[in-house]
Amino acid sequence: MRLLEICVDSLDSALAADAGGADRLELCSGLPEGGLTPSLALIRAVRSQVKAKLHVMIRPRGGDFLYSDGELAVMLEDIRMAREMKADGVVFGLLTESGTVDRERTRELVELARPMRVTFHRAFDLTRDLTEALDVLISLGIEHVLTSGGEPTALLGKERIRNLVRLAGRQIEVMVGGGVRADNVAELAQTGAREFHSAVRRPVASRMQYRAPSMHLGASAIDEYVRHVVHADDVRLLKRSLDDLDPAATRQDLP
């Protein structure tokens, strides 16, 4: 059985992904930075209104994945809050200065997260040795690892993903992410992976009639008058493409 996880950063996108048949949602804020921890109010709203499983991003800032003691304390508290909000899982990644998985700090977060499931996100792709990193995650009992095979896109990394799936066996789910779309998911499924992660979003122009000239509230490359949202039809198409590979697929009782 193959599973589709959709990355969302708003209530509207979460509802659209759920309506489109997503098996699981990864809830974030700050997607232009690769995903940050969402607000408690957003977690609560999504949890109360969607049927899909809900995994919450735990990432206190953008940039690298080498965290200070203060940032680790924030992550621990965010995990407690996600559990109180009845999330099904949490998503995080911590590295050492030398580019390995931070085993001890990751263990601390995993133990606190239980009984929720844990995904180690694409910080995995920034490690110096993916095979070594996979072994560490398996030893920590982590359920899912999100990867593009150490390449910018999953298509470019598909051979390495195939090897990771082989090494992982049933010890951890290797989830494919990085440009997963309806027109390439069949090819990516040939890696043997059973879980697929996608941020299928479309740009939507603002309805604002007045637009302040020459103003940027954030980075100059970000247009405040365009936002990116998930559409149920795009999720439905991707889900159908997956289900066509496994006609008996259902989102009942999925992790």
FIDO-94263 format. One record per atom (N, C-alpha, C, O): residue in three letters; x, y, z. Coordinates in steps of 0.02 Angstrom, whole numbers, padded with zeros to 5 digits, always signed. Example, Ala and Ser with C-alpha at 12.3 -4.5 7.8 and 13.67 -1.06 7.14 Angstrom:
% FIDO-94263
ALA+00660-00284+00390 ALA+00615-00225+00390 ALA+00660-00165+00390 ALA+00712-00166+00423 SER+00642-00112+00354 SER+00684-00053+00357 SER+00645+00002+00394 SER+00670+00057+00402 
This chain:
% FIDO-94263
MET+00042-00060+00000 MET+00000+00000+00000 MET+00044+00062+00000 MET+00091+00067+00039 ARG+00029+00110-00043 ARG+00069+00171-00048 ARG+00031+00229-00016 ARG-00030+00233-00018 LEU+00069+00274+00015 LEU+00041+00328+00054 LEU+00063+00395+00026 LEU+00120+00403+00004 LEU+00017+00443+00026 LEU+00031+00510+00001 LEU+00027+00560+00058 LEU-00025+00567+00091 GLU+00082+00595+00070 GLU+00085+00649+00119 GLU+00090+00715+00082 GLU+00131+00722+00036 ILE+00049+00764+00101 ILE+00049+00829+00070 ILE+00072+00881+00122 ILE+00048+00882+00178 CYS+00119+00923+00101 CYS+00144+00976+00144 CYS+00099+01037+00138 CYS+00085+01060+00083 VAL+00075+01063+00195 VAL+00029+01119+00195 VAL+00051+01170+00246 VAL+00083+01154+00296 ASP+00032+01233+00234 ASP+00052+01287+00280 ASP-00006+01333+00298 ASP+00005+01388+00324 SER-00067+01311+00284 SER-00126+01351+00302 SER-00185+01306+00311 SER-00185+01248+00290 LEU-00237+01332+00342 LEU-00298+01293+00351 LEU-00330+01278+00283 LEU-00352+01222+00272 ASP-00332+01327+00239 ASP-00363+01316+00173 ASP-00327+01260+00135 ASP-00359+01217+00106 SER-00260+01261+00137 SER-00223+01209+00102 SER-00233+01141+00134 SER-00237+01090+00100 ALA-00238+01140+00201 ALA-00250+01077+00236 ALA-00317+01047+00216 ALA-00323+00987+00204 LEU-00368+01090+00214 LEU-00435+01066+00195 LEU-00436+01041+00123 LEU-00468+00991+00107 ALA-00400+01076+00079 ALA-00398+01055+00009 ALA-00361+00989+00002 ALA-00383+00946-00036 ALA-00306+00981+00038 ALA-00268+00918+00034 ALA-00310+00860+00061 ALA-00309+00805+00033 ASP-00346+00872+00114 ASP-00389+00821+00143 ASP-00445+00803+00094 ASP-00459+00744+00084 ALA-00476+00853+00064 ALA-00529+00840+00016 ALA-00503+00803-00046 ALA-00539+00764-00077 GLY-00439+00815-00063 GLY-00410+00782-00121 GLY-00388+00711-00108 GLY-00367+00676-00154 GLY-00392+00688-00045 GLY-00378+00619-00029 GLY-00309+00606+00000 GLY-00287+00548+00002 ALA-00274+00658+00023 ALA-00209+00646+00055 ALA-00216+00599+00114 ALA-00264+00604+00152 ASP-00170+00554+00121 ASP-00171+00508+00178 ASP-00145+00542+00241 ASP-00166+00526+00296 ARG-00098+00588+00232 ARG-00066+00620+00289 ARG-00046+00691+00269 ARG-00029+00704+00211 LEU-00048+00737+00318 LEU-00026+00805+00307 LEU+00036+00819+00348 LEU+00041+00797+00406 GLU+00084+00854+00319 GLU+00138+00883+00357 GLU+00123+00957+00363 GLU+00123+00993+00314 LEU+00110+00979+00425 LEU+00089+01048+00437 LEU+00149+01090+00457 LEU+00184+01074+00505 CYS+00159+01144+00420 CYS+00216+01189+00430 CYS+00193+01261+00428 CYS+00136+01276+00413 SER+00239+01305+00444 SER+00236+01375+00424 SER+00300+01388+00385 SER+00343+01344+00381 GLY+00307+01447+00357 GLY+00371+01467+00327 GLY+00398+01421+00273 GLY+00457+01404+00273 LEU+00355+01399+00227 LEU+00379+01353+00175 LEU+00435+01383+00131 LEU+00477+01345+00109 PRO+00436+01449+00118 PRO+00494+01475+00080 PRO+00561+01463+00114 PRO+00613+01465+00082 GLU+00560+01450+00180 GLU+00621+01433+00216 GLU+00630+01358+00225 GLU+00674+01336+00262 GLY+00588+01319+00192 GLY+00592+01247+00199 GLY+00547+01217+00251 GLY+00549+01157+00263 GLY+00506+01260+00284 GLY+00459+01235+00334 GLY+00482+01250+00404 GLY+00537+01232+00424 LEU+00438+01283+00443 LEU+00451+01299+00513 LEU+00392+01275+00555 LEU+00341+01254+00528 THR+00400+01277+00621 THR+00346+01255+00666 THR+00284+01299+00657 THR+00290+01361+00660 PRO+00225+01270+00647 PRO+00164+01309+00641 PRO+00139+01332+00709 PRO+00161+01307+00761 SER+00092+01379+00709 SER+00064+01403+00772 SER+00018+01350+00803 SER-00007+01306+00768 LEU+00009+01356+00868 LEU-00036+01311+00903 LEU-00108+01318+00877 LEU-00144+01268+00871 ALA-00128+01379+00863 ALA-00196+01390+00838 ALA-00206+01355+00771 ALA-00260+01327+00759 LEU-00156+01356+00728 LEU-00162+01322+00664 LEU-00164+01247+00673 LEU-00203+01212+00641 ILE-00122+01220+00717 ILE-00124+01149+00731 ILE-00193+01128+00755 ILE-00221+01079+00731 ARG-00220+01166+00802 ARG-00285+01150+00830 ARG-00340+01152+00776 ARG-00382+01108+00773 ALA-00337+01204+00734 ALA-00389+01211+00682 ALA-00385+01154+00632 ALA-00437+01126+00613 VAL-00325+01136+00611 VAL-00318+01082+00562 VAL-00338+01016+00593 VAL-00374+00976+00562 ARG-00316+01004+00655 ARG-00332+00940+00688 ARG-00407+00931+00695 ARG-00432+00875+00690 SER-00443+00985+00707 SER-00514+00979+00719 SER-00555+00974+00654 SER-00614+00958+00657 GLN-00524+00987+00597 GLN-00563+00991+00535 GLN-00543+00942+00480 GLN-00576+00939+00428 VAL-00489+00904+00490 VAL-00468+00858+00437 VAL-00471+00786+00461 VAL-00465+00772+00521 LYS-00481+00741+00414 LYS-00482+00669+00429 LYS-00414+00637+00423 LYS-00399+00588+00456 ALA-00371+00666+00380 ALA-00306+00637+00368 ALA-00262+00638+00431 ALA-00273+00678+00476 LYS-00214+00594+00433 LYS-00164+00595+00486 LYS-00127+00662+00483 LYS-00119+00692+00430 LEU-00104+00685+00541 LEU-00073+00751+00546 LEU-00005+00745+00580 LEU+00000+00726+00638 HIS+00048+00763+00543 HIS+00115+00768+00570 HIS+00137+00841+00570 HIS+00127+00876+00521 VAL+00166+00864+00625 VAL+00182+00934+00635 VAL+00257+00945+00630 VAL+00297+00910+00662 MET+00277+00995+00590 MET+00347+01013+00585 MET+00372+01044+00650 MET+00338+01087+00680 ILE+00430+01022+00673 ILE+00463+01050+00732 ILE+00530+01079+00709 ILE+00580+01043+00705 ARG+00529+01143+00694 ARG+00590+01177+00670 ARG+00586+01250+00692 ARG+00545+01287+00665 PRO+00627+01271+00738 PRO+00619+01337+00769 PRO+00643+01396+00727 PRO+00626+01453+00743 ARG+00681+01382+00674 ARG+00707+01436+00632 ARG+00728+01408+00565 ARG+00733+01347+00556 GLY+00741+01453+00518 GLY+00768+01432+00454 GLY+00844+01423+00460 GLY+00872+01428+00514 GLY+00875+01409+00403 GLY+00947+01399+00403 GLY+00966+01326+00414 GLY+00930+01281+00393 ASP+01023+01316+00446 ASP+01049+01247+00455 ASP+01011+01210+00510 ASP+00963+01234+00538 PHE+01036+01150+00524 PHE+01002+01106+00573 PHE+01048+01092+00633 PHE+01042+01040+00665 LEU+01092+01140+00647 LEU+01136+01137+00705 LEU+01107+01185+00757 LEU+01112+01246+00750 TYR+01078+01157+00809 TYR+01038+01197+00855 TYR+01073+01210+00922 TYR+01111+01167+00947 SER+01061+01268+00950 SER+01086+01286+01016 SER+01045+01252+01070 SER+00992+01224+01056 ASP+01069+01256+01132 ASP+01031+01228+01187 ASP+00963+01262+01194 ASP+00913+01230+01208 GLY+00963+01328+01184 GLY+00900+01364+01188 GLY+00851+01343+01135 GLY+00791+01337+01148 GLU+00875+01332+01074 GLU+00832+01310+01020 GLU+00806+01239+01032 GLU+00749+01223+01016 LEU+00849+01197+01060 LEU+00827+01129+01077 LEU+00770+01131+01128 LEU+00723+01092+01123 ALA+00776+01175+01177 ALA+00723+01182+01228 ALA+00657+01202+01195 ALA+00604+01178+01215 VAL+00660+01246+01146 VAL+00600+01266+01110 VAL+00570+01206+01073 VAL+00509+01196+01074 MET+00612+01167+01040 MET+00588+01109+01004 MET+00555+01058+01050 MET+00503+01029+01033 LEU+00584+01048+01108 LEU+00553+01003+01157 LEU+00484+01027+01178 LEU+00437+00987+01183 GLU+00478+01092+01190 GLU+00413+01119+01209 GLU+00363+01115+01152 GLU+00304+01101+01163 ASP+00386+01127+01091 ASP+00342+01121+01033 ASP+00316+01050+01024 ASP+00258+01039+01005 ILE+00358+01001+01038 ILE+00336+00931+01035 ILE+00283+00917+01087 ILE+00233+00884+01073 ARG+00292+00942+01148 ARG+00241+00934+01200 ARG+00175+00963+01178 ARG+00122+00934+01187 MET+00179+01022+01148 MET+00118+01056+01126 MET+00084+01018+01069 MET+00023+01011+01069 ALA+00123+00993+01022 ALA+00095+00954+00967 ALA+00059+00892+00993 ALA+00006+00873+00967 ARG+00088+00861+01043 ARG+00056+00802+01072 ARG-00009+00821+01106 ARG-00059+00785+01101 GLU-00009+00877+01141 GLU-00071+00900+01174 GLU-00125+00916+01123 GLU-00185+00908+01137 MET-00105+00939+01063 MET-00152+00955+01010 MET-00175+00892+00972 MET-00212+00897+00924 LYS-00151+00834+00995 LYS-00171+00769+00967 LYS-00146+00758+00896 LYS-00179+00727+00854 ALA-00086+00786+00882 ALA-00053+00769+00819 ALA-00036+00695+00819 ALA-00026+00665+00871 ASP-00034+00666+00759 ASP-00016+00596+00752 ASP+00059+00586+00750 ASP+00084+00531+00763 GLY+00095+00639+00733 GLY+00167+00633+00728 GLY+00201+00700+00725 GLY+00168+00752+00718 VAL+00267+00699+00731 VAL+00307+00760+00725 VAL+00364+00748+00676 VAL+00383+00691+00662 VAL+00390+00803+00650 VAL+00441+00801+00597 VAL+00498+00846+00617 VAL+00488+00905+00631 PHE+00559+00819+00620 PHE+00616+00861+00638 PHE+00680+00831+00611 PHE+00680+00774+00585 GLY+00735+00869+00617 GLY+00800+00844+00597 GLY+00854+00885+00631 GLY+00852+00946+00631 LEU+00902+00851+00661 LEU+00957+00884+00696 LEU+01023+00854+00674 LEU+01031+00793+00670 LEU+01071+00898+00658 LEU+01137+00876+00635 LEU+01192+00902+00680 LEU+01183+00950+00718 THR+01250+00870+00675 THR+01310+00894+00710 THR+01350+00938+00663 THR+01336+00943+00603 GLU+01401+00971+00691 GLU+01444+01014+00650 GLU+01478+00975+00594 GLU+01493+01003+00541 SER+01490+00911+00606 SER+01526+00871+00556 SER+01481+00838+00505 SER+01504+00798+00464 GLY+01416+00855+00506 GLY+01371+00830+00455 GLY+01343+00761+00467 GLY+01326+00725+00420 THR+01340+00741+00531 THR+01308+00677+00548 THR+01243+00691+00585 THR+01232+00747+00608 VAL+01201+00641+00592 VAL+01141+00647+00633 VAL+01162+00659+00706 VAL+01205+00623+00731 ASP+01132+00708+00738 ASP+01146+00720+00809 ASP+01108+00667+00849 ASP+01050+00676+00868 ARG+01143+00612+00863 ARG+01111+00553+00891 ARG+01079+00567+00959 ARG+01021+00549+00970 GLU+01116+00599+01004 GLU+01091+00606+01072 GLU+01033+00654+01076 GLU+00984+00641+01111 ARG+01037+00711+01041 ARG+00982+00758+01043 ARG+00921+00731+01006 ARG+00864+00742+01027 THR+00933+00696+00952 THR+00877+00665+00916 THR+00842+00614+00961 THR+00781+00609+00962 ARG+00882+00574+00997 ARG+00853+00525+01043 ARG+00808+00559+01095 ARG+00755+00533+01111 GLU+00831+00616+01120 GLU+00792+00652+01171 GLU+00725+00674+01143 GLU+00673+00667+01176 LEU+00724+00699+01081 LEU+00662+00721+01050 LEU+00616+00662+01034 LEU+00555+00666+01044 VAL+00645+00607+01011 VAL+00606+00548+00994 VAL+00571+00521+01057 VAL+00512+00505+01055 GLU+00608+00516+01111 GLU+00579+00489+01173 GLU+00523+00533+01199 GLU+00472+00508+01224 LEU+00531+00599+01193 LEU+00478+00644+01215 LEU+00417+00639+01171 LEU+00360+00646+01194 ALA+00427+00626+01106 ALA+00372+00626+01058 ALA+00324+00568+01068 ALA+00265+00574+01049 ARG+00346+00513+01096 ARG+00303+00455+01101 ARG+00239+00470+01141 ARG+00242+00505+01191 PRO+00182+00442+01119 PRO+00173+00389+01069 PRO+00165+00413+00997 PRO+00149+00373+00953 MET+00177+00477+00983 MET+00173+00500+00915 MET+00228+00468+00872 MET+00279+00446+00898 ARG+00216+00466+00808 ARG+00266+00442+00760 ARG+00314+00498+00744 ARG+00299+00557+00754 VAL+00373+00480+00719 VAL+00425+00529+00705 VAL+00450+00521+00634 VAL+00463+00466+00610 THR+00456+00578+00600 THR+00488+00582+00535 THR+00551+00624+00542 THR+00549+00678+00570 PHE+00607+00599+00516 PHE+00668+00639+00510 PHE+00666+00670+00440 PHE+00666+00634+00391 HIS+00665+00736+00437 HIS+00653+00769+00372 HIS+00716+00774+00330 HIS+00765+00739+00343 ARG+00715+00817+00279 ARG+00769+00817+00229 ARG+00835+00847+00254 ARG+00881+00855+00214 ALA+00840+00862+00318 ALA+00907+00872+00347 ALA+00949+00809+00333 ALA+01010+00813+00327 PHE+00915+00752+00327 PHE+00947+00689+00309 PHE+00989+00697+00245 PHE+01044+00670+00241 ASP+00963+00734+00197 ASP+00998+00742+00133 ASP+01060+00785+00138 ASP+01101+00788+00092 LEU+01069+00818+00195 LEU+01128+00861+00205 LEU+01181+00826+00246 LEU+01232+00857+00263 THR+01171+00762+00262 THR+01222+00725+00299 THR+01278+00704+00252 THR+01268+00699+00191 ARG+01336+00690+00280 ARG+01394+00673+00238 ARG+01392+00602+00212 ARG+01425+00586+00163 ASP+01352+00559+00244 ASP+01348+00489+00223 ASP+01276+00466+00237 ASP+01257+00454+00294 LEU+01236+00459+00184 LEU+01166+00441+00192 LEU+01156+00372+00222 LEU+01110+00361+00261 THR+01199+00325+00205 THR+01193+00258+00231 THR+01206+00257+00306 THR+01170+00225+00344 GLU+01258+00292+00327 GLU+01273+00298+00398 GLU+01215+00331+00436 GLU+01196+00310+00490 ALA+01189+00385+00406 ALA+01133+00421+00438 ALA+01072+00377+00444 ALA+01037+00379+00495 LEU+01058+00337+00393 LEU+01001+00291+00395 LEU+01008+00241+00452 LEU+00960+00227+00488 ASP+01068+00215+00461 ASP+01080+00167+00515 ASP+01066+00199+00584 ASP+01039+00167+00628 VAL+01085+00262+00592 VAL+01073+00297+00655 VAL+00998+00305+00667 VAL+00974+00292+00722 LEU+00961+00326+00616 LEU+00889+00335+00623 LEU+00854+00269+00640 LEU+00808+00268+00680 ILE+00877+00215+00609 ILE+00848+00150+00624 ILE+00861+00132+00697 ILE+00817+00106+00732 SER+00922+00145+00720 SER+00940+00127+00789 SER+00899+00167+00840 SER+00890+00145+00896 LEU+00875+00226+00819 LEU+00835+00269+00864 LEU+00761+00253+00861 LEU+00721+00282+00898 GLY+00741+00207+00817 GLY+00672+00187+00813 GLY+00627+00236+00777 GLY+00566+00235+00786 ILE+00656+00279+00736 ILE+00617+00328+00697 ILE+00578+00292+00642 ILE+00605+00247+00610 GLU+00516+00312+00632 GLU+00472+00276+00585 GLU+00480+00296+00512 GLU+00473+00254+00467 HIS+00496+00360+00498 HIS+00498+00384+00429 HIS+00559+00429+00419 HIS+00579+00465+00465 VAL+00589+00426+00360 VAL+00641+00474+00341 VAL+00623+00502+00272 VAL+00610+00464+00225 LEU+00622+00568+00267 LEU+00605+00601+00204 LEU+00669+00617+00167 LEU+00715+00646+00195 THR+00672+00597+00103 THR+00733+00607+00066 THR+00722+00614-00009 THR+00674+00587-00037 SER+00766+00651-00040 SER+00770+00654-00113 SER+00832+00618-00137 SER+00855+00627-00193 GLY+00860+00577-00093 GLY+00920+00540-00111 GLY+00983+00583-00112 GLY+01031+00567-00147 GLY+00982+00637-00074 GLY+01040+00681-00072 GLY+01050+00724-00133 GLY+01103+00752-00144 GLU+00998+00729-00174 GLU+01000+00770-00235 GLU+00945+00824-00231 GLU+00900+00819-00190 PRO+00949+00875-00274 PRO+00899+00928-00272 PRO+00827+00904-00284 PRO+00780+00933-00257 THR+00819+00851-00324 THR+00753+00823-00335 THR+00756+00747-00327 THR+00809+00716-00334 ALA+00699+00718-00314 ALA+00696+00645-00306 ALA+00711+00608-00371 ALA+00739+00554-00370 LEU+00693+00638-00428 LEU+00709+00605-00491 LEU+00784+00599-00500 LEU+00809+00548-00524 LEU+00821+00651-00482 LEU+00894+00648-00487 LEU+00923+00599-00437 LEU+00975+00569-00450 GLY+00890+00591-00381 GLY+00916+00547-00329 GLY+00885+00479-00327 GLY+00894+00442-00278 LYS+00849+00459-00379 LYS+00808+00398-00374 LYS+00850+00335-00365 LYS+00827+00288-00332 GLU+00910+00332-00393 GLU+00950+00271-00385 GLU+00974+00265-00313 GLU+00976+00210-00285 ARG+00992+00321-00283 ARG+01013+00319-00213 ARG+00953+00303-00168 ARG+00959+00268-00118 ILE+00894+00330-00186 ILE+00833+00313-00148 ILE+00820+00239-00151 ILE+00802+00207-00101 ARG+00828+00211-00210 ARG+00817+00139-00219 ARG+00863+00099-00171 ARG+00842+00049-00141 ASN+00925+00121-00165 ASN+00972+00086-00121 ASN+00953+00096-00048 ASN+00958+00049-00008 LEU+00930+00156-00030 LEU+00908+00168+00038 LEU+00848+00125+00057 LEU+00844+00098+00112 VAL+00801+00118+00010 VAL+00743+00076+00022 VAL+00765+00004+00033 VAL+00739-00031+00078 ARG+00812-00019-00006 ARG+00838-00088+00001 ARG+00871-00097+00070 ARG+00859-00147+00103 LEU+00911-00049+00090 LEU+00946-00053+00154 LEU+00897-00048+00213 LEU+00906-00081+00265 ALA+00845-00007+00205 ALA+00798+00004+00259 ALA+00754-00057+00272 ALA+00736-00070+00330 GLY+00737-00093+00220 GLY+00691-00149+00228 GLY+00627-00126+00261 GLY+00597-00077+00239 ARG+00606-00160+00314 ARG+00546-00140+00351 ARG+00564-00104+00416 ARG+00521-00094+00459 GLN+00628-00085+00423 GLN+00650-00054+00486 GLN+00630+00020+00491 GLN+00621+00046+00546 ILE+00622+00053+00433 ILE+00603+00123+00431 ILE+00573+00136+00362 ILE+00595+00106+00313 GLU+00524+00181+00358 GLU+00495+00197+00293 GLU+00535+00253+00260 GLU+00541+00308+00288 VAL+00562+00240+00202 VAL+00596+00291+00163 VAL+00543+00327+00121 VAL+00515+00299+00075 MET+00530+00390+00139 MET+00479+00429+00105 MET+00511+00474+00053 MET+00558+00511+00068 VAL+00487+00471-00008 VAL+00516+00507-00064 VAL+00487+00578-00066 VAL+00427+00587-00067 GLY+00531+00628-00067 GLY+00510+00698-00072 GLY+00559+00736-00116 GLY+00616+00717-00124 GLY+00534+00791-00143 GLY+00576+00833-00186 GLY+00552+00831-00258 GLY+00580+00795-00300 GLY+00499+00869-00272 GLY+00473+00872-00340 GLY+00429+00814-00359 GLY+00423+00798-00419 VAL+00397+00782-00312 VAL+00351+00727-00327 VAL+00287+00754-00357 VAL+00254+00797-00327 ARG+00269+00730-00416 ARG+00210+00753-00452 ARG+00174+00694-00484 ARG+00201+00638-00487 ALA+00114+00707-00508 ALA+00074+00653-00539 ALA+00109+00622-00599 ALA+00101+00563-00613 ASP+00148+00663-00635 ASP+00178+00638-00697 ASP+00245+00603-00685 ASP+00275+00578-00733 ASN+00269+00600-00623 ASN+00332+00564-00612 ASN+00328+00514-00554 ASN+00376+00478-00541 VAL+00270+00511-00520 VAL+00267+00468-00461 VAL+00272+00394-00479 VAL+00298+00355-00439 ALA+00249+00374-00537 ALA+00256+00304-00557 ALA+00329+00286-00565 ALA+00350+00232-00545 GLU+00368+00331-00594 GLU+00440+00319-00601 GLU+00473+00316-00533 GLU+00517+00274-00521 LEU+00454+00361-00488 LEU+00483+00361-00420 LEU+00462+00300-00380 LEU+00500+00277-00336 ALA+00404+00273-00395 ALA+00381+00213-00360 ALA+00424+00152-00377 ALA+00424+00103-00340 GLN+00459+00156-00433 GLN+00503+00101-00452 GLN+00563+00094-00405 GLN+00598+00044-00407 THR+00573+00143-00361 THR+00625+00137-00310 THR+00607+00086-00257 THR+00650+00063-00219 GLY+00543+00068-00254 GLY+00519+00023-00202 GLY+00491+00059-00142 GLY+00466+00027-00095 ALA+00495+00126-00142 ALA+00468+00164-00086 ALA+00392+00158-00083 ALA+00360+00148-00135 ARG+00364+00163-00023 ARG+00292+00158-00014 ARG+00261+00223+00009 ARG+00199+00228+00012 GLU+00302+00273+00025 GLU+00275+00337+00048 GLU+00303+00394+00005 GLU+00362+00394-00014 PHE+00259+00442-00011 PHE+00278+00497-00055 PHE+00253+00563-00026 PHE+00197+00568-00001 HIS+00296+00613-00030 HIS+00283+00678+00001 HIS+00285+00731-00054 HIS+00331+00732-00095 SER+00235+00774-00054 SER+00232+00825-00107 SER+00205+00891-00080 SER+00162+00892-00036 ALA+00231+00945-00108 ALA+00205+01012-00092 ALA+00174+01041-00155 ALA+00197+01091-00181 VAL+00122+01008-00178 VAL+00089+01030-00240 VAL+00050+01095-00225 VAL-00004+01093-00194 ARG+00076+01150-00247 ARG+00044+01214-00233 ARG+00042+01256-00297 ARG+00085+01249-00341 ARG-00008+01299-00301 ARG-00014+01345-00357 ARG-00011+01417-00332 ARG-00034+01432-00277 PRO+00019+01461-00371 PRO+00017+01532-00352 PRO-00052+01561-00360 PRO-00086+01547-00410 VAL-00073+01601-00312 VAL-00138+01634-00315 VAL-00127+01709-00303 VAL-00096+01729-00253 ALA-00152+01749-00348 ALA-00143+01821-00342 ALA-00187+01850-00287 ALA-00243+01826-00276 SER-00162+01899-00253 SER-00201+01933-00200 SER-00261+01968-00230 SER-00260+01990-00288 ARG-00314+01974-00190 ARG-00373+02012-00211 ARG-00369+02086-00191 ARG-00415+02124-00202 MET-00312+02104-00162 MET-00303+02175-00142 MET-00308+02220-00203 MET-00275+02209-00254 GLN-00348+02272-00197 GLN-00353+02322-00251 GLN-00298+02374-00245 GLN-00269+02396-00295 TYR-00285+02395-00183 TYR-00229+02441-00174 TYR-00166+02402-00159 TYR-00166+02357-00117 ARG-00112+02418-00193 ARG-00048+02384-00182 ARG+00006+02437-00171 ARG+00018+02480-00214 ALA+00038+02433-00114 ALA+00089+02482-00096 ALA+00149+02476-00144 ALA+00178+02422-00149 PRO+00166+02529-00178 PRO+00222+02526-00225 PRO+00289+02521-00190 PRO+00300+02551-00137 SER+00334+02482-00219 SER+00404+02479-00197 SER+00411+02457-00124 SER+00458+02477-00090 MET+00365+02416-00100 MET+00369+02393-00031 MET+00380+02317-00028 MET+00349+02279-00065 HIS+00425+02297+00017 HIS+00436+02226+00031 HIS+00441+02219+00106 HIS+00483+02250+00137 LEU+00399+02177+00135 LEU+00401+02167+00207 LEU+00452+02114+00227 LEU+00474+02112+00284 GLY+00470+02072+00180 GLY+00521+02021+00192 GLY+00575+02025+00139 GLY+00593+02080+00117 ALA+00600+01967+00117 ALA+00650+01966+00065 ALA+00622+01995+00001 ALA+00563+01986-00015 SER+00664+02030-00037 SER+00640+02064-00097 SER+00614+02015-00149 SER+00575+02035-00193 ALA+00635+01952-00146 ALA+00613+01903-00195 ALA+00542+01878-00181 ALA+00512+01845-00223 ILE+00515+01894-00121 ILE+00449+01871-00103 ILE+00397+01924-00120 ILE+00403+01981-00099 ASP+00348+01904-00157 ASP+00294+01949-00178 ASP+00237+01943-00128 ASP+00204+01891-00123 GLU+00224+01997-00091 GLU+00171+01996-00041 GLU+00102+01990-00071 GLU+00053+01976-00036 TYR+00097+01999-00136 TYR+00032+01997-00169 TYR+00021+01932-00208 TYR-00023+01928-00251 VAL+00060+01882-00191 VAL+00051+01814-00218 VAL+00061+01765-00161 VAL+00110+01770-00124 ARG+00015+01718-00154 ARG+00025+01664-00107 ARG+00017+01598-00143 ARG-00011+01594-00198 HIS+00043+01545-00112 HIS+00042+01479-00144 HIS-00001+01432-00102 HIS+00009+01425-00041 VAL-00049+01401-00134 VAL-00098+01359-00098 VAL-00106+01292-00133 VAL-00093+01284-00192 VAL-00128+01244-00093 VAL-00143+01177-00118 VAL-00213+01177-00147 VAL-00259+01207-00119 HIS-00221+01143-00204 HIS-00288+01134-00234 HIS-00306+01060-00230 HIS-00265+01016-00243 ALA-00367+01047-00211 ALA-00390+00978-00203 ALA-00382+00938-00268 ALA-00365+00879-00265 ASP-00392+00969-00325 ASP-00387+00933-00389 ASP-00316+00908-00401 ASP-00307+00853-00427 ASP-00266+00948-00382 ASP-00197+00927-00391 ASP-00180+00867-00346 ASP-00145+00821-00367 VAL-00204+00870-00284 VAL-00193+00814-00238 VAL-00230+00752-00263 VAL-00203+00697-00262 ARG-00291+00762-00286 ARG-00331+00705-00311 ARG-00296+00671-00370 ARG-00296+00610-00375 LEU-00267+00711-00415 LEU-00233+00683-00473 LEU-00171+00644-00451 LEU-00158+00589-00477 LEU-00133+00672-00404 LEU-00074+00637-00380 LEU-00093+00573-00343 LEU-00061+00521-00351 LYS-00145+00577-00302 LYS-00169+00518-00266 LYS-00193+00464-00314 LYS-00179+00405-00305 ARG-00229+00485-00366 ARG-00253+00437-00415 ARG-00195+00403-00451 ARG-00198+00343-00465 SER-00143+00441-00466 SER-00084+00413-00499 SER-00051+00360-00455 SER-00026+00310-00480 LEU-00051+00372-00390 LEU-00024+00322-00343 LEU-00070+00261-00339 LEU-00048+00204-00341 ASP-00135+00274-00332 ASP-00183+00220-00325 ASP-00185+00175-00386 ASP-00199+00116-00381 ASP-00171+00204-00445 ASP-00170+00164-00506 ASP-00115+00111-00504 ASP-00119+00060-00538 LEU-00063+00124-00463 LEU-00010+00076-00455 LEU-00028+00022-00405 LEU+00002-00032-00404 ASP-00078+00037-00364 ASP-00100-00009-00311 ASP-00175+00000-00302 ASP-00196+00034-00256 PRO-00216-00030-00345 PRO-00288-00018-00345 PRO-00322-00031-00278 PRO-00376-00005-00265 ALA-00292-00072-00235 ALA-00324-00088-00172 ALA-00309-00037-00118 ALA-00329-00045-00061 ALA-00273+00017-00137 ALA-00252+00066-00086 ALA-00311+00100-00053 ALA-00363+00112-00085 THR-00304+00113+00011 THR-00353+00150+00050 THR-00317+00189+00104 THR-00263+00168+00125 ARG-00345+00245+00126 ARG-00311+00283+00177 ARG-00333+00264+00248 ARG-00314+00297+00296 GLN-00371+00212+00254 GLN-00391+00188+00321 GLN-00332+00153+00354 GLN-00296+00115+00323 ASP-00324+00166+00419 ASP-00274+00132+00460 ASP-00202+00143+00436 ASP-00159+00101+00448 LEU-00189+00200+00403 LEU-00121+00215+00381 LEU-00084+00249+00438 LEU-00115+00282+00480 PRO-00018+00243+00440 PRO+00021+00273+00495 PRO+00028+00348+00487 PRO+00059+00380+00530 
